[in-house]
Each structure stands twice: as C-alpha cells, then as structure tokens.
Amino acid sequence: MAQHNTLEVCRVDLFTAREELEQRYPLVIVAAVLRIREEYNWFLSNPDAKDRQFVEAAVSRHGISKMQAYNDLAVVKALLPHLAQASRDFHRYRFNEMILETYQMAKKRKDTKTMEKASSSYAKYNRVDLEDEQAVPYDLIVVQPFTATGDPTVLGIKPIPHINQRIAAMIQKYTAENIDIQDVEFEEADLEENTLFPEQKPDGTTQEGNLL
C-alpha cells in the first residue's frame, strides 16, 4: 500500500468531502485530515491563540495525545502560507455544506420548490455548467514563484569547481601582467570649441569675418 504524507494530503485535499477522501486514502489518513481540517478552522477563528491553547483544544476536542496535538500544530503552521486562499476555501466549503443541508431538509419535507432553488444555487456557485478549462477563476491562478540563485545546475549547466577561487586567481594574474595600467581621474577635455565650432552670423560669416 502506498504511504501517504499527512501534510501533503492536507495541501491537496484539506477541504475535500469525506466521501471522496475515503475513496482516495486509508481510513487513518481520512481521520487525520478531518481532524486537522477542524483544527485548522479553529486556528483561523482564533488567530491570537498560543501554541499551548491550540494543543489543549486539540487534546480536549479530539481525545489525542499532546505529542499528536503538537504534530498537528506543525501541519497547520505549514499550511499557513495558504491562509489568504484558505479563508476563501473555507467559506466555499461552508456554503456548499449549508446548501446541501438545505436540500436534504427540503427533501424530507418533499418541498420540491426549495429543492430546486438549492440545486440551482449549488450548480451556479460551483460553476458546473462551464467547461473544465473555464471553471477556474483567474484570481485563483497561482503566480509562479521565482528565487534568485547562483547555482547554474537549475539551467542544466555543469558548475565549475571552486569557481570563486579561480576568479580570484585570474584577477590576480592579469593585474600582475598589466601593472602599468593606472586609474586616473576624469578631466574635462580642452577642445577649444570656439575655434573648432565658430558661431555663424546671419550673413554667413563668422565672428572673425571669414565666409563659410
């Protein structure tokens, strides 16, 4: 059986419905994801809570050990970079839950009008009428992160061993071979511009009376 990393599963399926989770993962992973989902939502609702408070709440609500609670806390904190999107995901998840609950209640009462409205809202909100390539809003497209690096292997180029030492040696070598090269300060060039470019009068002569 394939091994599943809880953090990686949560990155992908933190808000996936329980039925779908049970089709994809072992029950122990499903239980962990559902527990961390609740802990994650608790964290969003209590942003000022200390680690100790998180652990106490997790132990009390889920009956797990302190060690497991701290492991869950590490997973939740690893998910925090997705906080801005998570808030939207959470509200989407809750909206779908409320719509489905409304549908089930209307179904029990055989209220077909409310069932139809709930179905319509669910389909419209989840954009099931659109093609897959159009279903994802542009504001959910993640910008590709770029990180500056001096490692040429990211371009498939084999690095030169001890490159910094070789650069220093080359600088020292060519500096020694060209000891007559000196740094000089900038000086204004004396071009005698009045002589080279005399001002022309309207009659075509210069100030010296020469006809151009």
GIKA-V178066 format. One record per residue. N is the residue number from 1. RES is the residue in one letter. SS is DSSP state (h for helix, s for strand, l for the rest). D_CENTER is the distance of its C-alpha to the mean C-alpha in Angstrom with 1 decimal. Layout:
N/RES/SS/D_CENTER, N/RES/SS/D_CENTER
This chain:
1/M/l/31.8, 2/A/l/28.2, 3/Q/l/26.5, 4/H/l/23.4, 5/N/l/20.8, 6/T/h/20.4, 7/L/h/16.8, 8/E/h/15.8, 9/V/h/17.9, 10/C/h/16.4, 11/R/h/12.8, 12/V/h/14.5, 13/D/h/17.5, 14/L/l/17.3, 15/F/l/18.8, 16/T/l/20.8, 17/A/l/24.5, 18/R/h/26.8, 19/E/h/29.0, 20/E/h/26.3, 21/L/h/25.1, 22/E/h/28.8, 23/Q/h/29.0, 24/R/h/26.1, 25/Y/l/26.5, 26/P/l/29.3, 27/L/h/30.5, 28/V/h/29.5, 29/I/h/25.8, 30/V/h/26.2, 31/A/h/27.7, 32/A/h/25.0, 33/V/h/22.2, 34/L/h/24.4, 35/R/h/25.1, 36/I/h/21.6, 37/R/h/20.7, 38/E/h/23.6, 39/E/h/22.6, 40/Y/h/19.0, 41/N/h/20.6, 42/W/h/23.1, 43/F/h/20.6, 44/L/h/19.0, 45/S/h/22.7, 46/N/l/23.5, 47/P/l/20.8, 48/D/l/23.6, 49/A/l/25.0, 50/K/l/25.7, 51/D/h/25.0, 52/R/h/28.7, 53/Q/h/28.6, 54/F/h/25.8, 55/V/h/27.9, 56/E/h/31.0, 57/A/h/29.7, 58/A/h/28.3, 59/V/h/31.7, 60/S/h/33.6, 61/R/h/31.8, 62/H/h/31.3, 63/G/l/34.1, 64/I/l/32.1, 65/S/l/32.8, 66/K/h/31.3, 67/M/h/29.9, 68/Q/h/28.1, 69/A/h/26.9, 70/Y/h/25.4, 71/N/h/23.8, 72/D/h/22.3, 73/L/h/21.1, 74/A/h/19.2, 75/V/h/17.5, 76/V/h/16.7, 77/K/h/15.3, 78/A/h/13.1, 79/L/l/11.7, 80/L/h/11.3, 81/P/h/7.5, 82/H/h/7.8, 83/L/h/10.7, 84/A/h/10.3, 85/Q/h/10.2, 86/A/h/12.6, 87/S/h/15.1, 88/R/h/15.4, 89/D/h/15.6, 90/F/h/18.2, 91/H/h/20.3, 92/R/h/20.2, 93/Y/h/21.4, 94/R/h/24.0, 95/F/h/25.2, 96/N/h/25.8, 97/E/h/27.6, 98/M/h/29.8, 99/I/h/30.7, 100/L/h/31.6, 101/E/h/33.7, 102/T/h/35.4, 103/Y/h/36.2, 104/Q/h/37.7, 105/M/h/39.8, 106/A/h/41.1, 107/K/h/41.9, 108/K/h/44.0, 109/R/h/45.9, 110/K/l/46.1, 111/D/l/44.7, 112/T/h/43.8, 113/K/h/42.9, 114/T/h/40.2, 115/M/h/39.0, 116/E/h/38.7, 117/K/h/36.7, 118/A/h/34.3, 119/S/h/33.9, 120/S/h/33.3, 121/S/h/30.7, 122/Y/h/28.9, 123/A/h/29.0, 124/K/h/28.0, 125/Y/h/25.1, 126/N/l/23.7, 127/R/l/24.7, 128/V/l/26.8, 129/D/l/28.9, 130/L/l/26.4, 131/E/l/25.8, 132/D/h/22.8, 133/E/h/21.3, 134/Q/h/21.6, 135/A/h/20.7, 136/V/l/16.9, 137/P/l/16.4, 138/Y/h/14.7, 139/D/h/12.7, 140/L/h/10.9, 141/I/l/9.9, 142/V/l/6.2, 143/V/l/6.3, 144/Q/l/7.0, 145/P/l/6.1, 146/F/l/9.7, 147/T/l/11.7, 148/A/l/15.3, 149/T/l/17.8, 150/G/l/21.6, 151/D/l/21.8, 152/P/h/23.4, 153/T/h/23.1, 154/V/h/19.6, 155/L/h/21.9, 156/G/l/24.5, 157/I/l/26.8, 158/K/l/28.9, 159/P/l/28.8, 160/I/l/32.1, 161/P/l/33.3, 162/H/l/33.8, 163/I/h/32.6, 164/N/h/32.7, 165/Q/h/36.3, 166/R/h/37.3, 167/I/h/36.0, 168/A/h/38.0, 169/A/h/41.0, 170/M/h/41.0, 171/I/h/40.8, 172/Q/h/43.7, 173/K/h/45.7, 174/Y/h/45.5, 175/T/h/46.0, 176/A/h/49.2, 177/E/h/50.4, 178/N/l/50.2, 179/I/l/51.6, 180/D/l/53.4, 181/I/l/50.1, 182/Q/l/49.9, 183/D/l/47.5, 184/V/l/49.4, 185/E/l/48.7, 186/F/l/48.4, 187/E/l/51.7, 188/E/l/52.6, 189/A/l/54.6, 190/D/l/58.2, 191/L/l/58.6, 192/E/l/61.5, 193/E/h/59.8, 194/N/h/62.9, 195/T/h/65.0, 196/L/h/62.5, 197/F/l/61.4, 198/P/l/64.3, 199/E/l/63.9, 200/Q/s/65.7, 201/K/l/68.1, 202/P/l/68.6, 203/D/l/71.8, 204/G/l/69.9, 205/T/s/71.3, 206/T/s/69.5, 207/Q/l/70.5, 208/E/l/72.8, 209/G/l/74.6, 210/N/l/73.6, 211/L/s/73.0, 212/L/l/69.7
